[in-house]
Amino acid sequence: MHIIVGVLGLIVTILVLFNRLADAGIDIGWLNPFTWRRRRAWRKKYEGNPVFSLEGPLEVAAMLATSVAKIDGEISSDEKQTLLTLFQSELGRSEKEASDLLMSSIYIFGDGEDAIAKPEKVMNRSLDKFSEEQARSVMFLLNSIKDINQSNLKEKERFVSKVSGEFDKLFNAKAGW
C-alpha cells in the first residue's frame, strides 16, 4: 500500500510541476509524440513547394504546359497566346477560366527549377486520376508548346519525355494483371 501511495504522490508532483512550468511560460508540449507528429505534418505541408501539392489532373496539366513554356526563361507572347488557346480547346475552359488557370500556374511555378527538374514529382499526387484520353491531351498540349519556340529544345524534349514516361508507366501497369 505504501508503494501505491508513493507512486501516486510522484504522479501528482510531476503534474503540478508541469502545470507550474506551463504557468511560467516554459512549453513542454514538444514532448508529446502525437502533437509532434501533427506539427511535423503541418510544417511539411506549409513549408513545402506548392508545385508538388497539386492534386487535380487539370491543375497538373496546366502546370506541366507552363513548365515547358518557361524552360527557356519567360513566356513569350506567342507561347502565352498558344497556352490560352490550348487551355480552351484541349482542357475545355472558357477564355476567363483559361486566363485564370495560366495566371495561377505561373504564380505557383515560382522560380520553377524544381518543377522543371522533377516533373514526375509534380504529377505524383494526381497521376492515378488521369485517364488515357487526358494523358493524350496533355502530351498533345506539351508537344504543341514545345514546338512554338525552338530555343532550348533539348531541355524541352527531355521534360516532355519524362512526362511521357510517367504516363507510359501508369498505363502499362494498369494493362497487366
VEXDREN-2710 file (C-alpha; in Angstrom, 1 decimal):
% VEXDREN-2710
k/r/px/py/pz
1/MET/0.0/0.0/0.0
2/HIS/2.8/2.4/0.9
3/ILE/4.3/1.8/-2.6
4/ILE/1.0/2.8/-4.3
5/VAL/0.8/6.0/-2.2
6/GLY/4.4/6.8/-3.2
7/VAL/3.7/6.3/-6.9
8/LEU/0.5/8.4/-6.7
9/GLY/2.4/11.2/-4.9
10/LEU/5.1/11.1/-7.6
11/ILE/2.5/11.4/-10.4
12/VAL/0.7/14.3/-8.6
13/THR/4.1/16.0/-8.1
14/ILE/5.0/15.7/-11.7
15/LEU/1.7/17.0/-12.9
16/VAL/1.9/20.0/-10.5
17/LEU/5.4/20.7/-11.8
18/PHE/4.3/20.6/-15.4
19/ASN/1.4/22.9/-14.5
20/ARG/3.8/25.4/-12.8
21/LEU/6.2/25.2/-15.7
22/ALA/3.4/26.0/-18.2
23/ASP/2.3/28.9/-16.0
24/ALA/5.8/30.2/-16.0
25/GLY/5.8/30.1/-19.9
26/ILE/8.0/27.1/-20.4
27/ASP/6.5/25.0/-23.1
28/ILE/7.0/21.2/-22.8
29/GLY/4.4/20.3/-25.4
30/TRP/7.2/19.1/-27.7
31/LEU/7.5/16.0/-25.5
32/ASN/4.1/14.8/-26.7
33/PRO/4.7/12.5/-29.7
34/PHE/1.2/12.9/-31.0
35/THR/1.3/16.7/-31.3
36/TRP/4.9/16.4/-32.6
37/ARG/3.7/14.3/-35.5
38/ARG/0.8/16.6/-36.2
39/ARG/3.1/19.7/-36.1
40/ARG/5.6/18.0/-38.3
41/ALA/3.0/17.1/-40.9
42/TRP/1.6/20.6/-40.9
43/ARG/5.1/22.1/-41.2
44/LYS/5.9/19.8/-44.1
45/LYS/2.7/20.8/-45.9
46/TYR/3.1/24.5/-45.1
47/GLU/6.8/24.9/-46.0
48/GLY/6.6/22.5/-49.0
49/ASN/6.8/23.6/-52.6
50/PRO/3.2/24.2/-53.9
51/VAL/4.1/22.8/-57.2
52/PHE/4.3/19.4/-55.7
53/SER/1.0/19.6/-53.9
54/LEU/-1.3/19.9/-57.0
55/GLU/-3.9/17.2/-56.8
56/GLY/-6.2/17.6/-59.8
57/PRO/-5.3/16.5/-63.4
58/LEU/-6.4/19.9/-64.7
59/GLU/-4.0/21.8/-62.5
60/VAL/-1.2/19.4/-63.2
61/ALA/-1.7/19.6/-67.0
62/ALA/-1.7/23.4/-66.8
63/MET/1.5/23.3/-64.6
64/LEU/3.3/21.0/-67.0
65/ALA/2.4/23.1/-70.0
66/THR/3.5/26.3/-68.2
67/SER/6.8/24.5/-67.2
68/VAL/7.5/23.6/-70.9
69/ALA/6.9/27.2/-71.9
70/LYS/9.1/28.6/-69.1
71/ILE/12.0/26.2/-69.7
72/ASP/13.8/28.8/-71.8
73/GLY/13.0/31.8/-69.5
74/GLU/10.0/34.0/-69.5
75/ILE/6.9/33.1/-71.6
76/SER/6.8/34.9/-74.9
77/SER/3.6/36.4/-76.2
78/ASP/3.2/33.7/-78.8
79/GLU/3.6/31.0/-76.1
80/LYS/1.1/32.7/-73.9
81/GLN/-1.5/33.0/-76.6
82/THR/-1.0/29.4/-77.6
83/LEU/-1.3/28.3/-74.0
84/LEU/-4.6/30.2/-73.6
85/THR/-5.9/28.8/-76.9
86/LEU/-4.9/25.2/-76.0
87/PHE/-6.3/25.6/-72.5
88/GLN/-9.6/26.5/-74.1
89/SER/-9.6/23.8/-76.8
90/GLU/-7.8/20.9/-75.1
91/LEU/-8.9/21.4/-71.5
92/GLY/-12.4/22.8/-72.3
93/ARG/-12.0/26.0/-70.3
94/SER/-13.7/29.4/-71.1
95/GLU/-11.5/32.3/-72.0
96/LYS/-11.7/33.7/-68.4
97/GLU/-11.0/30.3/-66.9
98/ALA/-8.1/29.7/-69.2
99/SER/-6.6/33.0/-68.3
100/ASP/-7.1/32.3/-64.6
101/LEU/-5.5/28.9/-65.0
102/LEU/-2.5/30.3/-66.7
103/MET/-2.0/33.1/-64.1
104/SER/-2.3/30.6/-61.2
105/SER/0.1/28.2/-62.9
106/ILE/2.6/31.0/-63.4
107/TYR/2.3/32.1/-59.8
108/ILE/2.6/28.6/-58.4
109/PHE/5.5/27.9/-60.7
110/GLY/7.7/30.4/-58.9
111/ASP/11.4/30.1/-59.9
112/GLY/10.5/26.8/-61.4
113/GLU/13.7/24.9/-61.1
114/ASP/12.0/22.2/-59.0
115/ALA/9.1/21.8/-61.5
116/ILE/11.4/21.5/-64.5
117/ALA/13.8/19.2/-62.8
118/LYS/11.2/16.8/-61.3
119/PRO/8.1/16.6/-63.4
120/GLU/7.4/13.1/-62.1
121/LYS/7.1/14.6/-58.6
122/VAL/4.7/17.3/-59.9
123/MET/2.5/14.5/-61.3
124/ASN/2.9/12.2/-58.3
125/ARG/-0.3/13.1/-56.4
126/SER/-2.7/13.1/-59.4
127/LEU/-1.1/10.6/-61.7
128/ASP/-3.6/7.8/-60.9
129/LYS/-6.5/10.3/-61.6
130/PHE/-5.5/10.7/-65.3
131/SER/-7.5/8.8/-67.9
132/GLU/-5.7/7.7/-71.2
133/GLU/-7.6/10.4/-73.1
134/GLN/-6.5/13.1/-70.6
135/ALA/-2.9/11.8/-70.9
136/ARG/-3.0/12.0/-74.7
137/SER/-4.4/15.5/-74.4
138/VAL/-1.6/16.6/-72.0
139/MET/1.0/15.1/-74.3
140/PHE/-0.5/17.0/-77.3
141/LEU/-0.5/20.2/-75.2
142/LEU/3.1/19.7/-74.2
143/ASN/4.3/18.9/-77.7
144/SER/2.4/21.9/-79.1
145/ILE/4.0/24.3/-76.6
146/LYS/7.4/22.7/-77.2
147/ASP/7.3/23.3/-80.9
148/ILE/6.5/27.1/-80.7
149/ASN/9.9/28.3/-79.7
150/GLN/12.9/26.2/-80.8
151/SER/15.3/27.6/-78.2
152/ASN/16.4/25.2/-75.5
153/LEU/14.8/22.4/-77.5
154/LYS/16.8/19.5/-75.9
155/GLU/15.7/20.5/-72.4
156/LYS/12.1/20.7/-73.5
157/GLU/12.3/17.3/-75.2
158/ARG/13.8/15.8/-72.0
159/PHE/11.0/17.3/-70.0
160/VAL/8.3/16.0/-72.3
161/SER/9.9/12.5/-72.5
162/LYS/9.9/12.4/-68.6
163/VAL/6.2/13.2/-68.6
164/SER/5.5/10.7/-71.4
165/GLY/7.5/8.0/-69.4
166/GLU/5.4/8.6/-66.3
167/PHE/2.2/8.1/-68.4
168/ASP/3.6/5.0/-70.0
169/LYS/4.4/3.5/-66.6
170/LEU/0.9/4.3/-65.4
171/PHE/-0.9/2.8/-68.3
172/ASN/1.4/-0.2/-68.8
173/ALA/0.9/-1.0/-65.1
174/LYS/-2.9/-0.8/-65.5
175/ALA/-2.8/-3.1/-68.6
176/GLY/-1.3/-6.0/-66.7
177/TRP/-3.0/-8.4/-64.3
END
